[in-house]
Amino acid sequence: MTLKPYGGANPDCMWTKSSYSTDEGPDCVEVAAVPDRILVRDSKNPDGPRLALAPTTWAAFLPYTSGR
């Protein structure tokens, strides 16, 4: 897997999505790191709602997404 950066609608954040995600795929999320949070959004709705997670919460979540 490689990560693809995407500036998108907010130039203050560098949004990234997995190379496993395609533009046509139904289930794509993007993440961005800001000074004290990890932001998560739906790649199909870049101006829509976002999750804001503490870095420790994000780190605890990652093993579940990768199948441990």
LUMMARKE-811858 format. One record per residue (C-alpha): residue number from 1; x, y, z. Coordinates in steps of 0.25 Angstrom, whole numbers, plus 5000, padded with zeros to 4 digits. Last residue first. Example, Ala and Ser with C-alpha at 12.3 -4.5 7.8 and 13.67 -1.06 7.14 Angstrom:
LUMMARKE-811858
+-----+------+------+------+
! seq !   px !   py !   pz !
+-----+------+------+------+
!   2 ! 5055 ! 4996 ! 5029 !
!   1 ! 5049 ! 4982 ! 5031 !
+-----+------+------+------+
This chain:
LUMMARKE-811858
+-----+------+------+------+
! seq !   px !   py !   pz !
+-----+------+------+------+
!  68 ! 4983 ! 4973 ! 5055 !
!  67 ! 4973 ! 4972 ! 5043 !
!  66 ! 4978 ! 4986 ! 5038 !
!  65 ! 4966 ! 4994 ! 5042 !
!  64 ! 4966 ! 4988 ! 5056 !
!  63 ! 4981 ! 4991 ! 5058 !
!  62 ! 4978 ! 5005 ! 5054 !
!  61 ! 4968 ! 5009 ! 5065 !
!  60 ! 4978 ! 5010 ! 5077 !
!  59 ! 4987 ! 5019 ! 5069 !
!  58 ! 4975 ! 5028 ! 5065 !
!  57 ! 4971 ! 5029 ! 5079 !
!  56 ! 4985 ! 5033 ! 5084 !
!  55 ! 4985 ! 5044 ! 5073 !
!  54 ! 4972 ! 5050 ! 5078 !
!  53 ! 4961 ! 5048 ! 5067 !
!  52 ! 4954 ! 5059 ! 5059 !
!  51 ! 4943 ! 5052 ! 5050 !
!  50 ! 4939 ! 5060 ! 5038 !
!  49 ! 4926 ! 5065 ! 5032 !
!  48 ! 4924 ! 5069 ! 5018 !
!  47 ! 4933 ! 5077 ! 5009 !
!  46 ! 4941 ! 5065 ! 5004 !
!  45 ! 4929 ! 5057 ! 5001 !
!  44 ! 4933 ! 5045 ! 4992 !
!  43 ! 4946 ! 5044 ! 5000 !
!  42 ! 4938 ! 5042 ! 5013 !
!  41 ! 4946 ! 5049 ! 5024 !
!  40 ! 4956 ! 5046 ! 5036 !
!  39 ! 4964 ! 5057 ! 5043 !
!  38 ! 4975 ! 5053 ! 5053 !
!  37 ! 4976 ! 5063 ! 5064 !
!  36 ! 4986 ! 5072 ! 5071 !
!  35 ! 4995 ! 5079 ! 5061 !
!  34 ! 4987 ! 5074 ! 5049 !
!  33 ! 4988 ! 5061 ! 5042 !
!  32 ! 4980 ! 5057 ! 5030 !
!  31 ! 4972 ! 5045 ! 5027 !
!  30 ! 4964 ! 5041 ! 5015 !
!  29 ! 4953 ! 5030 ! 5014 !
!  28 ! 4948 ! 5022 ! 5003 !
!  27 ! 4937 ! 5012 ! 5002 !
!  26 ! 4929 ! 5012 ! 4989 !
!  25 ! 4941 ! 5011 ! 4980 !
!  24 ! 4941 ! 5020 ! 4967 !
!  23 ! 4952 ! 5029 ! 4971 !
!  22 ! 4960 ! 5017 ! 4975 !
!  21 ! 4965 ! 5013 ! 4989 !
!  20 ! 4976 ! 5002 ! 4991 !
!  19 ! 4986 ! 5014 ! 4988 !
!  18 ! 4981 ! 5018 ! 5002 !
!  17 ! 4976 ! 5032 ! 5005 !
!  16 ! 4983 ! 5045 ! 5009 !
!  15 ! 4978 ! 5059 ! 5012 !
!  14 ! 4989 ! 5070 ! 5014 !
!  13 ! 4982 ! 5080 ! 5022 !
!  12 ! 4983 ! 5095 ! 5022 !
!  11 ! 4979 ! 5095 ! 5007 !
!  10 ! 4965 ! 5091 ! 5010 !
!   9 ! 4957 ! 5087 ! 4998 !
!   8 ! 4966 ! 5076 ! 4993 !
!   7 ! 4981 ! 5075 ! 4996 !
!   6 ! 4981 ! 5060 ! 4993 !
!   5 ! 4993 ! 5052 ! 4997 !
!   4 ! 4993 ! 5037 ! 4992 !
!   3 ! 4998 ! 5027 ! 5001 !
!   2 ! 5005 ! 5014 ! 4997 !
!   1 ! 5000 ! 5000 ! 5000 !
+-----+------+------+------+
